[in-house]
Amino acid sequence: MRYEPADQAEAKLLGRIRKICLALPGAREEIKWGHPNWVVGGKLFAGFGKEAGVLAVGLKTIPLRQAELVARGPYVVAPYVGRYGWVSLPLRGRIPWRELEELLIESHRLVAPAKRIRRSPRRRSP
């Protein structure tokens, strides 16, 4: 199964997120539930799709980080998996790309097998 973006704007967003995710050690893209998701070691660490009609990217965080992100926005608790620390970022308006990249790296580290974590890129310094 292949995912087809609805338009050029969606394709551009997907391309940028895909580039970040696939640069991480052992990351693969899979189509699940009709949209792109990224996995490492068989575990999901990020997803791209529509939530309530709005494009969003979802990723795993630790509960304290989840609370911090949701409190300041624009992140929201992810539907279905929010109780496990997942957040969603609606992809509209100004997108905090640098922060999103750091969060995707962090999500990858949270689910990756230990041997992959040691090879995972470090967070950038501000």
Backbone torsions as a table, in degrees:
resi	resn	phi	psi	omega
1	MET	NA	141.8	-179.3
2	ARG	-124.0	143.1	179.0
3	TYR	-96.7	130.5	178.1
4	GLU	-112.5	116.7	176.1
5	PRO	-59.4	148.2	-177.5
6	ALA	-69.1	-31.2	-177.9
7	ASP	-157.1	180.0	-177.3
8	GLN	-64.8	-36.7	179.8
9	ALA	-63.6	-43.9	178.2
10	GLU	-65.8	-40.1	178.4
11	ALA	-60.8	-39.5	179.7
12	LYS	-66.2	-44.7	177.6
13	LEU	-61.6	-48.3	179.6
14	LEU	-59.8	-42.6	-179.9
15	GLY	-60.2	-41.1	-178.8
16	ARG	-69.7	-42.3	178.1
17	ILE	-67.4	-42.0	178.6
18	ARG	-58.3	-43.7	-179.5
19	LYS	-60.6	-43.2	179.0
20	ILE	-63.7	-50.3	-174.7
21	CYS	-65.8	-44.4	-176.2
22	LEU	-73.8	-11.8	175.7
23	ALA	-78.8	-12.0	-178.0
24	LEU	-82.6	144.5	-175.9
25	PRO	-57.1	127.8	175.3
26	GLY	75.3	2.5	-176.9
27	ALA	-74.2	140.2	176.3
28	ARG	-133.8	150.8	175.1
29	GLU	-98.4	135.3	176.5
30	GLU	-134.5	144.9	174.0
31	ILE	-92.0	116.6	177.6
32	LYS	-132.7	141.5	179.5
33	TRP	56.8	26.3	175.6
34	GLY	84.1	7.3	179.8
35	HIS	-146.2	164.4	-177.6
36	PRO	-69.0	138.2	174.2
37	ASN	-137.2	155.2	178.7
38	TRP	-119.6	134.8	-176.4
39	VAL	-126.9	156.7	172.2
40	VAL	-141.8	131.5	-178.2
41	GLY	57.9	30.5	179.7
42	GLY	80.2	1.9	-178.4
43	LYS	-113.1	138.4	-179.4
44	LEU	-72.1	132.7	174.5
45	PHE	-123.9	-11.4	177.6
46	ALA	-160.7	151.8	177.4
47	GLY	-143.5	154.4	-177.9
48	PHE	-131.6	130.6	177.7
49	GLY	175.8	-166.9	-180.0
50	LYS	-101.8	136.9	173.5
51	GLU	-126.2	120.0	-177.6
52	ALA	53.4	37.9	177.1
53	GLY	81.2	2.0	-178.4
54	VAL	-115.1	132.4	175.3
55	LEU	-61.6	140.6	-179.5
56	ALA	-151.7	158.4	170.8
57	VAL	-117.5	135.5	178.5
58	GLY	-113.3	147.9	179.5
59	LEU	-155.7	160.2	-177.4
60	LYS	-89.8	141.1	174.7
61	THR	-137.1	175.2	171.4
62	ILE	-84.9	154.8	-175.4
63	PRO	-53.4	-40.8	179.6
64	LEU	-63.8	-42.4	178.6
65	ARG	-66.4	-39.9	177.7
66	GLN	-57.5	-48.0	-179.6
67	ALA	-60.8	-41.8	179.4
68	GLU	-63.2	-47.4	-178.5
69	LEU	-64.1	-43.5	-178.6
70	VAL	-68.3	-37.7	-178.6
71	ALA	-62.7	-36.4	-177.5
72	ARG	-97.8	-13.3	178.3
73	GLY	67.3	172.1	-0.3
74	PRO	-81.9	9.2	179.6
75	TYR	-67.3	149.5	176.6
76	VAL	-131.8	158.6	174.8
77	VAL	-64.9	129.9	-176.7
78	ALA	-70.6	138.2	176.4
79	PRO	-61.0	147.0	175.8
80	TYR	71.8	-42.8	-173.9
81	VAL	-116.1	7.9	-179.7
82	GLY	-57.8	-33.0	-179.6
83	ARG	-66.4	-12.8	177.4
84	TYR	-101.0	13.0	176.8
85	GLY	96.4	5.2	-178.0
86	TRP	-78.5	143.5	174.3
87	VAL	-126.3	159.3	173.4
88	SER	-122.3	142.1	175.3
89	LEU	-114.4	111.7	174.9
90	PRO	-62.1	133.0	-176.4
91	LEU	-95.9	70.6	177.0
92	ARG	-144.1	154.7	-178.1
93	GLY	69.5	-150.4	179.9
94	ARG	-77.4	120.8	-179.3
95	ILE	-98.5	126.4	179.7
96	PRO	-78.5	77.8	-171.5
97	TRP	-59.3	-42.4	-178.5
98	ARG	-62.5	-47.3	178.4
99	GLU	-63.9	-41.8	179.7
100	LEU	-60.9	-42.3	177.6
101	GLU	-60.6	-44.6	178.6
102	GLU	-62.4	-39.4	179.3
103	LEU	-68.5	-36.6	177.3
104	LEU	-66.4	-39.5	176.0
105	ILE	-63.3	-44.4	178.7
106	GLU	-61.8	-42.9	178.8
107	SER	-61.4	-43.6	177.7
108	HIS	-57.8	-45.9	-179.4
109	ARG	-63.1	-35.5	-179.1
110	LEU	-66.4	-31.2	-175.8
111	VAL	-108.3	-15.8	-176.4
112	ALA	-70.3	146.3	172.0
113	PRO	-59.0	151.9	-175.2
114	ALA	-51.5	-40.0	-178.2
115	LYS	-65.1	-28.8	178.1
116	ARG	-77.6	-33.6	-179.3
117	ILE	-61.5	-41.8	-179.2
118	ARG	-61.8	-25.6	-179.1
119	ARG	-99.1	-2.5	-177.6
120	SER	-71.2	143.6	179.6
121	PRO	-62.4	148.4	177.6
122	ARG	-78.0	157.6	175.5
123	ARG	-66.2	146.4	178.0
124	ARG	-76.4	149.9	174.3
125	SER	-81.3	141.1	179.0
126	PRO	-67.4	NA	NA
